[in-house]
Amino acid sequence: MADKMTLILFSGEMDKALACFTLATTAAAMGFEVTIFFTFWGLNVLKKGGISTGKKNFLQKMFWFLNKGTKEKLPLTKFNFAGAGPEMMKMLMKQKKMASLPDMMASAREMKVKYIACTTSCGVMGVDRTDLIDEVDEMAGAATYLAEAKGANVNLFI
Amino acid sequence: MDNIKADKDLDCLGLYCPVPIMKTAQLIKTMNSGEVLEITADDIGILKDMPAWAKTTGNEFLGSNTEGDVHKVYVRKK
């Protein structure tokens, strides 16, 4: 049986998402079956952005407005400088011909990395399936994740 | 390592982890069993990463050749 890796992406920062996808794509290239479970701030990586089509109450609307972020636009854990930090980081990465987060995510999908979006986080934040990118394979919860993790050799929380 | 004859070359100069490993994994799929792939890279991590990748995927790591900052590594497809 193939090796298997699962990752929980809880964080919504670009640097942490890069770490997640560096490991996911490398593992997939090593023949691992890879699943990423996106929860809480990590859901931002899967968001389409823009205007939400889902139903939201007042607080959820506020949350959607405040909690901006898509894979193209995420903050940094350190040196964010109100968004200037990530732009500088992207420039540096481009200069050094490093793969950007959207590039890595495209590679991950080519290598059949599976995406699960946490329904509880979606429910709290008022995020609908339609607010997320089409690549999401499953909308599920902790039990689904644990069933996947139980059979995996490597499980990481980022 | 001078006598290894590669069937295919992969230029990874200027690329960082994990891109050379991903490119290697993709290219080796198109090759036949027993053929040798030569990967040229300048990220020194390749010297450790490529044997680890080969071991995990069952391919054979044949060795490496370093000249200055440029590393050539050789993998035989299983």
gemmi code that builds the backbone of each chain (N, CA, C; Angstrom):
import gemmi

chains = {
    "A": [
        ("MET", (0.832, -1.203, 0.000), (0.000, 0.000, 0.000), (0.871, 1.261, 0.000)),
        ("ALA", (0.368, 2.277, -0.638), (1.143, 3.519, -0.731), (1.250, 4.191, 0.635)),
        ("ASP", (2.334, 4.928, 0.816), (2.452, 5.753, 2.017), (1.379, 6.830, 1.967)),
        ("LYS", (1.048, 7.321, 3.132), (-0.008, 8.324, 3.176), (0.359, 9.444, 4.137)),
        ("MET", (0.032, 10.677, 3.751), (0.278, 11.827, 4.626), (-0.989, 12.667, 4.713)),
        ("THR", (-1.280, 13.147, 5.914), (-2.357, 14.122, 6.045), (-1.789, 15.381, 6.698)),
        ("LEU", (-2.331, 16.514, 6.302), (-1.951, 17.786, 6.923), (-3.223, 18.512, 7.318)),
        ("ILE", (-3.181, 19.148, 8.490), (-4.259, 20.066, 8.854), (-3.700, 21.464, 8.656)),
        ("LEU", (-4.318, 22.233, 7.775), (-3.907, 23.632, 7.651), (-4.916, 24.475, 8.426)),
        ("PHE", (-4.506, 24.884, 9.608), (-5.342, 25.687, 10.497), (-5.064, 27.174, 10.271)),
        ("SER", (-3.837, 27.475, 9.867), (-3.389, 28.865, 9.750), (-3.719, 29.466, 8.387)),
        ("GLY", (-3.889, 30.779, 8.383), (-4.232, 31.461, 7.141), (-3.147, 32.400, 6.654)),
        ("GLU", (-1.892, 32.140, 7.069), (-0.818, 33.015, 6.593), (-0.103, 32.381, 5.403)),
        ("MET", (0.453, 33.238, 4.548), (1.120, 32.750, 3.338), (2.306, 31.855, 3.666)),
        ("ASP", (3.105, 32.255, 4.687), (4.314, 31.461, 4.987), (3.947, 30.055, 5.461)),
        ("LYS", (2.904, 29.977, 6.273), (2.509, 28.658, 6.773), (1.857, 27.828, 5.670)),
        ("ALA", (1.081, 28.489, 4.814), (0.466, 27.771, 3.686), (1.561, 27.251, 2.740)),
        ("LEU", (2.626, 28.049, 2.556), (3.739, 27.599, 1.710), (4.398, 26.356, 2.292)),
        ("ALA", (4.577, 26.357, 3.625), (5.168, 25.187, 4.279), (4.282, 23.961, 4.053)),
        ("CYS", (2.980, 24.169, 4.194), (2.016, 23.081, 4.005), (2.113, 22.513, 2.585)),
        ("PHE", (2.120, 23.395, 1.590), (2.099, 22.921, 0.204), (3.468, 22.434, -0.277)),
        ("THR", (4.536, 22.936, 0.329), (5.858, 22.383, 0.002), (5.897, 20.912, 0.399)),
        ("LEU", (5.412, 20.623, 1.605), (5.407, 19.233, 2.078), (4.408, 18.380, 1.301)),
        ("ALA", (3.249, 18.953, 1.015), (2.219, 18.186, 0.299), (2.704, 17.790, -1.093)),
        ("THR", (3.289, 18.751, -1.823), (3.713, 18.453, -3.197), (4.914, 17.507, -3.194)),
        ("THR", (5.828, 17.696, -2.236), (6.988, 16.805, -2.173), (6.542, 15.380, -1.841)),
        ("ALA", (5.657, 15.254, -0.868), (5.162, 13.924, -0.497), (4.470, 13.263, -1.684)),
        ("ALA", (3.658, 14.033, -2.401), (2.965, 13.473, -3.571), (3.986, 13.002, -4.606)),
        ("ALA", (5.052, 13.777, -4.774), (6.105, 13.396, -5.728), (6.872, 12.170, -5.248)),
        ("MET", (6.813, 11.897, -3.953), (7.480, 10.706, -3.409), (6.544, 9.510, -3.391)),
        ("GLY", (5.370, 9.676, -3.944), (4.442, 8.558, -4.050), (3.461, 8.459, -2.900)),
        ("PHE", (3.455, 9.464, -2.006), (2.476, 9.468, -0.915), (1.095, 9.842, -1.462)),
        ("GLU", (0.092, 9.286, -0.811), (-1.265, 9.749, -1.027), (-1.436, 10.894, -0.024)),
        ("VAL", (-1.830, 12.078, -0.478), (-1.842, 13.242, 0.430), (-3.240, 13.841, 0.562)),
        ("THR", (-3.616, 14.123, 1.794), (-4.888, 14.806, 2.074), (-4.604, 16.033, 2.923)),
        ("ILE", (-5.188, 17.155, 2.545), (-5.087, 18.361, 3.384), (-6.479, 18.704, 3.900)),
        ("PHE", (-6.553, 18.878, 5.221), (-7.799, 19.267, 5.875), (-7.693, 20.746, 6.224)),
        ("PHE", (-8.529, 21.571, 5.596), (-8.464, 23.021, 5.793), (-9.486, 23.427, 6.836)),
        ("THR", (-9.020, 24.030, 7.913), (-9.953, 24.455, 8.940), (-9.623, 25.862, 9.450)),
        ("PHE", (-10.587, 26.495, 10.025), (-10.480, 27.856, 10.556), (-9.798, 28.823, 9.592)),
        ("TRP", (-8.706, 29.469, 9.986), (-8.091, 30.470, 9.104), (-7.562, 29.827, 7.825)),
        ("GLY", (-7.284, 28.541, 7.903), (-6.790, 27.823, 6.723), (-7.786, 27.804, 5.574)),
        ("LEU", (-9.073, 28.003, 5.910), (-10.097, 28.039, 4.858), (-9.869, 29.180, 3.872)),
        ("ASN", (-9.206, 30.242, 4.330), (-8.962, 31.383, 3.437), (-8.196, 30.977, 2.183)),
        ("VAL", (-7.336, 29.958, 2.343), (-6.547, 29.476, 1.203), (-7.468, 28.931, 0.109)),
        ("LEU", (-8.643, 28.464, 0.514), (-9.585, 27.860, -0.441), (-10.646, 28.834, -0.934)),
        ("LYS", (-10.660, 30.049, -0.362), (-11.732, 30.979, -0.720), (-11.538, 31.563, -2.115)),
        ("LYS", (-12.659, 31.731, -2.814), (-12.606, 32.402, -4.118), (-12.404, 33.905, -3.943)),
        ("GLY", (-12.894, 34.416, -2.830), (-12.803, 35.851, -2.591), (-13.959, 36.580, -3.238)),
        ("GLY", (-13.985, 37.893, -3.053), (-15.058, 38.693, -3.638), (-16.342, 38.575, -2.843)),
        ("ILE", (-17.457, 38.772, -3.543), (-18.749, 38.785, -2.869), (-19.226, 37.358, -2.663)),
        ("SER", (-19.659, 37.090, -1.445), (-20.148, 35.751, -1.118), (-21.588, 35.582, -1.596)),
        ("THR", (-21.873, 34.394, -2.110), (-23.239, 34.122, -2.554), (-24.039, 33.412, -1.467)),
        ("GLY", (-23.337, 32.969, -0.412), (-24.005, 32.209, 0.647), (-24.811, 33.108, 1.579)),
        ("LYS", (-25.741, 32.472, 2.274), (-26.576, 33.199, 3.242), (-25.777, 33.444, 4.514)),
        ("LYS", (-25.849, 34.657, 5.039), (-25.108, 34.978, 6.259), (-25.945, 35.859, 7.160)),
        ("ASN", (-25.748, 35.683, 8.478), (-26.380, 36.635, 9.384), (-25.459, 37.847, 9.558)),
        ("PHE", (-25.858, 38.768, 10.377), (-25.107, 40.026, 10.474), (-23.650, 39.810, 10.882)),
        ("LEU", (-23.448, 38.990, 11.941), (-22.076, 38.751, 12.427), (-21.225, 38.037, 11.371)),
        ("GLN", (-21.854, 37.100, 10.687), (-21.122, 36.383, 9.633), (-20.744, 37.316, 8.484)),
        ("LYS", (-21.634, 38.255, 8.203), (-21.310, 39.254, 7.165), (-20.106, 40.090, 7.576)),
        ("MET", (-20.103, 40.498, 8.851), (-18.977, 41.270, 9.391), (-17.692, 40.453, 9.270)),
        ("PHE", (-17.818, 39.179, 9.647), (-16.663, 38.287, 9.636), (-16.116, 38.132, 8.222)),
        ("TRP", (-17.027, 37.947, 7.285), (-16.618, 37.800, 5.880), (-15.884, 39.065, 5.417)),
        ("PHE", (-16.392, 40.215, 5.858), (-15.796, 41.490, 5.451), (-14.406, 41.667, 6.068)),
        ("LEU", (-14.276, 41.277, 7.361), (-12.997, 41.488, 8.061), (-11.964, 40.417, 7.714)),
        ("ASN", (-12.437, 39.191, 7.563), (-11.518, 38.071, 7.350), (-11.271, 37.893, 5.857)),
        ("LYS", (-10.597, 38.875, 5.261), (-10.298, 38.798, 3.830), (-9.125, 37.859, 3.632)),
        ("GLY", (-8.965, 37.402, 2.441), (-7.812, 36.559, 2.134), (-8.177, 35.450, 1.172)),
        ("THR", (-7.336, 35.289, 0.168), (-7.437, 34.180, -0.781), (-6.022, 33.674, -0.979)),
        ("LYS", (-5.854, 32.617, -1.751), (-4.495, 32.102, -1.939), (-3.555, 33.129, -2.572)),
        ("GLU", (-4.124, 34.076, -3.304), (-3.284, 35.118, -3.924), (-2.928, 36.217, -2.933)),
        ("LYS", (-3.705, 36.334, -1.875), (-3.505, 37.469, -0.970), (-3.668, 37.027, 0.485)),
        ("LEU", (-2.555, 36.658, 1.088), (-2.554, 36.263, 2.490), (-1.492, 37.062, 3.235)),
        ("PRO", (-1.666, 37.272, 4.533), (-0.650, 37.989, 5.310), (0.542, 37.091, 5.645)),
        ("LEU", (1.573, 37.675, 6.229), (2.707, 36.907, 6.740), (2.585, 36.796, 8.260)),
        ("THR", (3.156, 35.736, 8.837), (3.138, 35.566, 10.287), (3.938, 36.668, 10.968)),
        ("LYS", (5.069, 37.017, 10.360), (5.903, 38.116, 10.866), (6.159, 39.091, 9.730)),
        ("PHE", (6.508, 40.319, 10.085), (6.841, 41.346, 9.092), (5.717, 41.539, 8.078)),
        ("ASN", (4.492, 41.587, 8.553), (3.385, 41.755, 7.604), (3.318, 43.197, 7.088)),
        ("PHE", (3.581, 44.161, 7.944), (3.556, 45.589, 7.599), (2.320, 45.944, 6.772)),
        ("ALA", (1.156, 45.580, 7.282), (-0.127, 45.903, 6.631), (-0.176, 45.461, 5.173)),
        ("GLY", (0.430, 44.328, 4.890), (0.316, 43.783, 3.538), (1.525, 44.042, 2.657)),
        ("ALA", (2.436, 44.936, 3.104), (3.634, 45.206, 2.304), (4.607, 44.030, 2.377)),
        ("GLY", (4.634, 43.390, 3.551), (5.537, 42.247, 3.763), (5.332, 41.123, 2.764)),
        ("PRO", (4.072, 40.641, 2.632), (3.840, 39.554, 1.681), (4.199, 39.930, 0.241)),
        ("GLU", (3.938, 41.207, -0.121), (4.264, 41.620, -1.498), (5.771, 41.575, -1.721)),
        ("MET", (6.540, 42.000, -0.702), (8.004, 41.942, -0.815), (8.471, 40.488, -0.888)),
        ("MET", (7.823, 39.650, -0.067), (8.173, 38.227, -0.071), (7.901, 37.614, -1.441)),
        ("LYS", (6.770, 37.989, -2.041), (6.431, 37.450, -3.370), (7.448, 37.913, -4.406)),
        ("MET", (7.884, 39.200, -4.291), (8.895, 39.707, -5.229), (10.193, 38.920, -5.096)),
        ("LEU", (10.589, 38.697, -3.842), (11.823, 37.939, -3.584), (11.727, 36.523, -4.151)),
        ("MET", (10.580, 35.903, -3.920), (10.395, 34.528, -4.379), (10.426, 34.467, -5.898)),
        ("LYS", (9.863, 35.493, -6.538), (9.863, 35.551, -8.005), (11.293, 35.714, -8.527)),
        ("GLN", (12.025, 36.635, -7.862), (13.436, 36.839, -8.252), (14.220, 35.541, -8.163)),
        ("LYS", (13.922, 34.764, -7.110), (14.671, 33.526, -6.864), (14.034, 32.332, -7.563)),
        ("LYS", (13.059, 32.622, -8.418), (12.361, 31.585, -9.195), (11.771, 30.510, -8.299)),
        ("MET", (11.263, 30.924, -7.145), (10.587, 29.960, -6.286), (9.119, 29.885, -6.695)),
        ("ALA", (8.529, 28.733, -6.458), (7.123, 28.543, -6.799), (6.255, 29.348, -5.836)),
        ("SER", (5.265, 30.074, -6.385), (4.336, 30.833, -5.537), (3.287, 29.878, -4.971)),
        ("LEU", (2.493, 30.372, -4.023), (1.459, 29.519, -3.428), (0.454, 29.024, -4.479)),
        ("PRO", (-0.076, 29.916, -5.356), (-0.989, 29.407, -6.394), (-0.314, 28.372, -7.314)),
        ("ASP", (0.966, 28.581, -7.640), (1.691, 27.588, -8.464), (1.743, 26.242, -7.760)),
        ("MET", (2.083, 26.284, -6.470), (2.210, 25.039, -5.713), (0.874, 24.331, -5.595)),
        ("MET", (-0.178, 25.118, -5.434), (-1.501, 24.508, -5.322), (-1.892, 23.854, -6.636)),
        ("ALA", (-1.516, 24.479, -7.751), (-1.800, 23.866, -9.059), (-1.050, 22.547, -9.186)),
        ("SER", (0.226, 22.528, -8.761), (1.006, 21.282, -8.817), (0.388, 20.226, -7.910)),
        ("ALA", (-0.057, 20.659, -6.736), (-0.645, 19.715, -5.789), (-1.849, 19.015, -6.420)),
        ("ARG", (-2.675, 19.777, -7.110), (-3.857, 19.182, -7.734), (-3.481, 18.248, -8.877)),
        ("GLU", (-2.457, 18.642, -9.639), (-1.989, 17.762, -10.723), (-1.576, 16.413, -10.153)),
        ("MET", (-1.043, 16.440, -8.929), (-0.567, 15.203, -8.308), (-1.622, 14.595, -7.384)),
        ("LYS", (-2.849, 15.009, -7.586), (-4.010, 14.397, -6.916), (-4.020, 14.574, -5.398)),
        ("VAL", (-3.458, 15.663, -4.908), (-3.585, 15.961, -3.476), (-5.054, 16.288, -3.198)),
        ("LYS", (-5.586, 15.658, -2.142), (-7.017, 15.794, -1.848), (-7.276, 16.931, -0.864)),
        ("TYR", (-8.306, 17.729, -1.126), (-8.663, 18.835, -0.239), (-9.984, 18.529, 0.481)),
        ("ILE", (-9.954, 18.653, 1.808), (-11.190, 18.561, 2.584), (-11.387, 19.893, 3.307)),
        ("ALA", (-12.558, 20.483, 3.187), (-12.866, 21.723, 3.905), (-13.722, 21.388, 5.120)),
        ("CYS", (-13.355, 21.987, 6.258), (-14.045, 21.716, 7.525), (-15.414, 22.390, 7.535)),
        ("THR", (-16.446, 21.574, 7.687), (-17.807, 22.120, 7.640), (-18.160, 22.940, 8.875)),
        ("THR", (-17.559, 22.584, 10.014), (-17.837, 23.351, 11.238), (-17.328, 24.782, 11.099)),
        ("SER", (-16.068, 24.916, 10.637), (-15.523, 26.261, 10.426), (-16.358, 27.018, 9.405)),
        ("CYS", (-16.760, 26.328, 8.345), (-17.587, 26.966, 7.316), (-18.899, 27.446, 7.928)),
        ("GLY", (-19.472, 26.589, 8.805), (-20.747, 26.937, 9.419), (-20.643, 28.155, 10.314)),
        ("VAL", (-19.602, 28.200, 11.124), (-19.417, 29.328, 12.044), (-19.209, 30.628, 11.266)),
        ("MET", (-18.379, 30.549, 10.243), (-18.020, 31.765, 9.514), (-19.024, 32.097, 8.413)),
        ("GLY", (-19.989, 31.229, 8.192), (-20.953, 31.480, 7.123), (-20.339, 31.340, 5.748)),
        ("VAL", (-19.397, 30.400, 5.623), (-18.763, 30.159, 4.315), (-19.501, 29.001, 3.638)),
        ("ASP", (-19.966, 29.252, 2.421), (-20.678, 28.222, 1.671), (-19.736, 27.475, 0.737)),
        ("ARG", (-20.168, 26.293, 0.290), (-19.382, 25.549, -0.714), (-19.090, 26.450, -1.915)),
        ("THR", (-20.075, 27.293, -2.269), (-19.920, 28.157, -3.452), (-18.889, 29.273, -3.220)),
        ("ASP", (-18.535, 29.506, -1.950), (-17.513, 30.525, -1.664), (-16.105, 29.968, -1.840)),
        ("LEU", (-16.020, 28.640, -1.956), (-14.709, 27.978, -2.044), (-14.402, 27.577, -3.481)),
        ("ILE", (-13.114, 27.422, -3.767), (-12.697, 27.040, -5.121), (-13.218, 25.645, -5.464)),
        ("ASP", (-13.362, 25.392, -6.764), (-13.981, 24.142, -7.230), (-13.183, 22.907, -6.836)),
        ("GLU", (-11.882, 23.075, -6.598), (-11.007, 21.927, -6.354), (-11.296, 21.178, -5.047)),
        ("VAL", (-12.074, 21.776, -4.146), (-12.359, 21.110, -2.870), (-13.076, 19.780, -3.141)),
        ("ASP", (-12.499, 18.675, -2.626), (-13.053, 17.347, -2.898), (-14.213, 17.008, -1.980)),
        ("GLU", (-14.058, 17.378, -0.699), (-15.079, 16.986, 0.270), (-15.318, 18.111, 1.254)),
        ("MET", (-16.555, 18.187, 1.728), (-16.903, 19.050, 2.847), (-17.166, 18.077, 3.990)),
        ("ALA", (-16.340, 18.116, 5.031), (-16.467, 17.093, 6.063), (-15.951, 17.605, 7.399)),
        ("GLY", (-15.983, 16.728, 8.399), (-15.610, 17.119, 9.755), (-14.475, 16.302, 10.327)),
        ("ALA", (-14.323, 16.405, 11.655), (-13.178, 15.813, 12.343), (-13.107, 14.297, 12.166)),
        ("ALA", (-14.261, 13.624, 12.167), (-14.251, 12.164, 12.047), (-13.670, 11.726, 10.704)),
        ("THR", (-14.023, 12.448, 9.654), (-13.485, 12.123, 8.328), (-11.979, 12.303, 8.323)),
        ("TYR", (-11.534, 13.425, 8.930), (-10.094, 13.655, 9.003), (-9.398, 12.529, 9.777)),
        ("LEU", (-9.943, 12.194, 10.940), (-9.301, 11.186, 11.792), (-9.276, 9.815, 11.116)),
        ("ALA", (-10.332, 9.493, 10.386), (-10.346, 8.222, 9.663), (-9.213, 8.192, 8.633)),
        ("GLU", (-8.951, 9.348, 8.007), (-7.846, 9.431, 7.037), (-6.510, 9.366, 7.764)),
        ("ALA", (-6.414, 10.087, 8.883), (-5.138, 10.187, 9.605), (-4.738, 8.848, 10.232)),
        ("LYS", (-5.723, 8.070, 10.630), (-5.464, 6.787, 11.280), (-4.638, 5.875, 10.381)),
        ("GLY", (-4.923, 5.923, 9.107), (-4.210, 5.049, 8.173), (-2.985, 5.687, 7.556)),
        ("ALA", (-2.597, 6.872, 8.025), (-1.473, 7.586, 7.409), (-0.202, 7.457, 8.245)),
        ("ASN", (0.955, 7.520, 7.567), (2.225, 7.418, 8.291), (2.681, 8.767, 8.819)),
        ("VAL", (2.288, 9.849, 8.138), (2.744, 11.184, 8.527), (1.528, 12.091, 8.655)),
        ("ASN", (1.365, 12.703, 9.823), (0.241, 13.612, 10.046), (0.761, 14.905, 10.668)),
        ("LEU", (0.464, 16.021, 10.034), (1.020, 17.289, 10.511), (-0.066, 18.350, 10.697)),
        ("PHE", (0.165, 19.204, 11.675), (-0.754, 20.311, 11.975), (0.003, 21.617, 11.766)),
        ("ILE", (-0.504, 22.439, 10.863), (0.217, 23.680, 10.555), (-0.687, 24.873, 10.802)),
    ],
    "B": [
        ("MET", (31.785, 8.877, -11.109), (30.479, 9.207, -11.695), (30.618, 9.723, -13.126)),
        ("ASP", (31.825, 9.744, -13.661), (32.011, 10.326, -14.992), (31.509, 9.425, -16.118)),
        ("ASN", (31.370, 8.129, -15.805), (31.045, 7.187, -16.877), (29.548, 6.911, -17.015)),
        ("ILE", (28.705, 7.656, -16.283), (27.265, 7.404, -16.385), (26.706, 8.061, -17.639)),
        ("LYS", (25.981, 7.278, -18.416), (25.365, 7.822, -19.617), (23.876, 8.012, -19.340)),
        ("ALA", (23.427, 9.264, -19.429), (22.024, 9.539, -19.116), (21.166, 9.419, -20.367)),
        ("ASP", (19.949, 8.903, -20.187), (18.996, 8.830, -21.301), (18.215, 10.131, -21.418)),
        ("LYS", (18.042, 10.805, -20.304), (17.323, 12.091, -20.316), (17.989, 13.057, -19.350)),
        ("ASP", (17.866, 14.351, -19.666), (18.426, 15.395, -18.801), (17.297, 16.260, -18.266)),
        ("LEU", (17.493, 16.764, -17.057), (16.523, 17.686, -16.474), (17.293, 18.864, -15.886)),
        ("ASP", (17.010, 20.055, -16.430), (17.709, 21.255, -15.975), (16.910, 21.903, -14.840)),
        ("CYS", (17.468, 21.885, -13.642), (16.800, 22.512, -12.495), (17.633, 23.656, -11.935)),
        ("LEU", (18.473, 24.251, -12.759), (19.321, 25.350, -12.281), (18.444, 26.526, -11.865)),
        ("GLY", (18.734, 27.069, -10.700), (17.979, 28.224, -10.213), (16.684, 27.852, -9.513)),
        ("LEU", (16.372, 26.562, -9.423), (15.114, 26.144, -8.793), (15.362, 25.595, -7.389)),
        ("TYR", (14.427, 25.897, -6.512), (14.557, 25.458, -5.125), (13.591, 24.326, -4.810)),
        ("CYS", (13.876, 23.638, -3.714), (12.987, 22.630, -3.160), (11.590, 23.212, -3.031)),
        ("PRO", (10.532, 22.541, -3.399), (10.482, 21.137, -3.847), (10.422, 20.965, -5.364)),
        ("VAL", (10.678, 22.031, -6.117), (10.427, 21.966, -7.569), (11.283, 20.899, -8.277)),
        ("PRO", (12.598, 20.789, -7.994), (13.371, 19.746, -8.686), (12.834, 18.324, -8.436)),
        ("ILE", (12.386, 18.053, -7.232), (11.838, 16.722, -6.915), (10.541, 16.501, -7.685)),
        ("MET", (9.705, 17.538, -7.726), (8.440, 17.405, -8.444), (8.671, 17.188, -9.925)),
        ("LYS", (9.613, 17.951, -10.493), (9.913, 17.806, -11.930), (10.478, 16.414, -12.212)),
        ("THR", (11.336, 15.949, -11.301), (11.916, 14.608, -11.468), (10.814, 13.549, -11.456)),
        ("ALA", (9.906, 13.668, -10.490), (8.818, 12.688, -10.367), (7.955, 12.681, -11.626)),
        ("GLN", (7.724, 13.874, -12.193), (6.895, 13.955, -13.397), (7.606, 13.357, -14.603)),
        ("LEU", (8.883, 13.731, -14.767), (9.618, 13.306, -15.963), (9.873, 11.800, -15.950)),
        ("ILE", (10.166, 11.260, -14.795), (10.542, 9.840, -14.724), (9.354, 8.946, -15.094)),
        ("LYS", (8.149, 9.478, -14.955), (6.952, 8.728, -15.359), (6.961, 8.440, -16.856)),
        ("THR", (7.580, 9.334, -17.626), (7.576, 9.183, -19.090), (8.721, 8.295, -19.567)),
        ("MET", (9.591, 7.874, -18.648), (10.765, 7.087, -19.043), (10.509, 5.590, -18.894)),
        ("ASN", (11.381, 4.795, -19.532), (11.256, 3.339, -19.432), (12.106, 2.818, -18.284)),
        ("SER", (11.735, 1.670, -17.777), (12.462, 1.026, -16.699), (13.919, 0.811, -17.104)),
        ("GLY", (14.845, 1.150, -16.204), (16.271, 0.965, -16.472), (16.950, 2.191, -17.060)),
        ("GLU", (16.167, 3.148, -17.547), (16.755, 4.364, -18.124), (17.261, 5.289, -17.014)),
        ("VAL", (18.259, 6.091, -17.366), (18.898, 6.962, -16.374), (18.543, 8.428, -16.637)),
        ("LEU", (18.187, 9.116, -15.570), (17.879, 10.547, -15.653), (18.984, 11.343, -14.969)),
        ("GLU", (19.463, 12.361, -15.678), (20.471, 13.261, -15.100), (19.793, 14.570, -14.729)),
        ("ILE", (19.898, 14.950, -13.460), (19.291, 16.194, -12.996), (20.411, 17.167, -12.641)),
        ("THR", (20.365, 18.347, -13.224), (21.356, 19.375, -12.927), (20.707, 20.443, -12.053)),
        ("ALA", (21.308, 20.703, -10.906), (20.701, 21.657, -9.976), (21.778, 22.435, -9.228)),
        ("ASP", (21.402, 23.615, -8.721), (22.355, 24.380, -7.908), (21.857, 24.614, -6.481)),
        ("ASP", (20.738, 23.991, -6.140), (20.302, 23.979, -4.743), (20.960, 22.763, -4.089)),
        ("ILE", (21.819, 23.033, -3.104), (22.643, 21.951, -2.535), (21.797, 20.882, -1.853)),
        ("GLY", (20.558, 21.227, -1.500), (19.657, 20.260, -0.873), (19.418, 19.031, -1.741)),
        ("ILE", (19.606, 19.181, -3.030), (19.359, 18.073, -3.965), (20.216, 16.855, -3.630)),
        ("LEU", (21.396, 17.093, -3.065), (22.313, 15.982, -2.775), (21.750, 15.050, -1.699)),
        ("LYS", (20.902, 15.593, -0.837), (20.248, 14.776, 0.186), (18.842, 14.371, -0.250)),
        ("ASP", (18.153, 15.330, -0.899), (16.751, 15.092, -1.242), (16.575, 14.022, -2.310)),
        ("MET", (17.460, 14.021, -3.302), (17.268, 13.062, -4.404), (17.463, 11.611, -3.940)),
        ("PRO", (18.502, 11.295, -3.133), (18.594, 9.927, -2.621), (17.376, 9.552, -1.762)),
        ("ALA", (16.875, 10.512, -0.972), (15.704, 10.237, -0.125), (14.474, 9.962, -0.988)),
        ("TRP", (14.321, 10.755, -2.041), (13.186, 10.552, -2.947), (13.301, 9.191, -3.641)),
        ("ALA", (14.504, 8.885, -4.118), (14.714, 7.626, -4.844), (14.435, 6.430, -3.936)),
        ("LYS", (14.929, 6.508, -2.717), (14.735, 5.408, -1.772), (13.237, 5.181, -1.504)),
        ("THR", (12.512, 6.275, -1.324), (11.090, 6.173, -1.010), (10.279, 5.654, -2.188)),
        ("THR", (10.660, 6.043, -3.397), (9.866, 5.669, -4.566), (10.359, 4.375, -5.199)),
        ("GLY", (11.470, 3.830, -4.716), (11.971, 2.562, -5.238), (12.875, 2.705, -6.449)),
        ("ASN", (13.171, 3.939, -6.848), (14.121, 4.152, -7.943), (15.540, 4.080, -7.385)),
        ("GLU", (16.502, 3.944, -8.290), (17.872, 3.763, -7.822), (18.668, 5.065, -7.956)),
        ("PHE", (19.203, 5.529, -6.841), (20.067, 6.714, -6.878), (21.471, 6.246, -7.232)),
        ("LEU", (22.017, 6.774, -8.316), (23.306, 6.263, -8.798), (24.493, 7.051, -8.267)),
        ("GLY", (24.254, 8.310, -7.892), (25.351, 9.114, -7.371), (25.281, 10.539, -7.875)),
        ("SER", (26.300, 11.312, -7.544), (26.285, 12.726, -7.922), (27.669, 13.190, -8.330)),
        ("ASN", (27.672, 14.293, -9.001), (28.886, 14.918, -9.489), (28.787, 16.400, -9.189)),
        ("THR", (29.727, 16.961, -8.438), (29.645, 18.386, -8.129), (30.809, 19.138, -8.741)),
        ("GLU", (30.475, 20.190, -9.486), (31.514, 21.085, -10.009), (31.154, 22.497, -9.604)),
        ("GLY", (31.916, 23.056, -8.676), (31.586, 24.386, -8.167), (30.251, 24.333, -7.452)),
        ("ASP", (29.310, 25.198, -7.903), (27.986, 25.233, -7.276), (26.972, 24.373, -8.011)),
        ("VAL", (27.407, 23.692, -9.059), (26.459, 22.918, -9.871), (26.577, 21.431, -9.551)),
        ("HIS", (25.439, 20.850, -9.234), (25.408, 19.425, -8.881), (24.644, 18.652, -9.939)),
        ("LYS", (25.248, 17.564, -10.383), (24.531, 16.647, -11.276), (24.252, 15.385, -10.488)),
        ("VAL", (22.991, 14.974, -10.469), (22.639, 13.739, -9.771), (21.971, 12.790, -10.759)),
        ("TYR", (22.172, 11.489, -10.502), (21.720, 10.475, -11.462), (20.775, 9.495, -10.789)),
        ("VAL", (19.677, 9.223, -11.474), (18.673, 8.283, -10.958), (18.307, 7.305, -12.058)),
        ("ARG", (18.292, 6.007, -11.702), (17.843, 4.998, -12.661), (16.411, 4.601, -12.318)),
        ("LYS", (15.554, 4.624, -13.358), (14.141, 4.271, -13.116), (14.016, 2.785, -12.815)),
        ("LYS", (13.199, 2.476, -11.812), (13.033, 1.065, -11.413), (12.259, 0.301, -12.481)),
    ],
}
model = gemmi.Model(1)
for chain_id, residues in chains.items():
    chain = gemmi.Chain(chain_id)
    for i, (resn, *xyz) in enumerate(residues, 1):
        res = gemmi.Residue()
        res.name, res.seqid = resn, gemmi.SeqId(i, " ")
        for name, pos in zip(("N", "CA", "C"), xyz):
            atom = gemmi.Atom()
            atom.name, atom.element = name, gemmi.Element(name[0])
            atom.pos, atom.b_iso = gemmi.Position(*pos), 0.0
            res.add_atom(atom)
        chain.add_residue(res)
    model.add_chain(chain)
structure = gemmi.Structure()
structure.add_model(model)
structure.setup_entities()
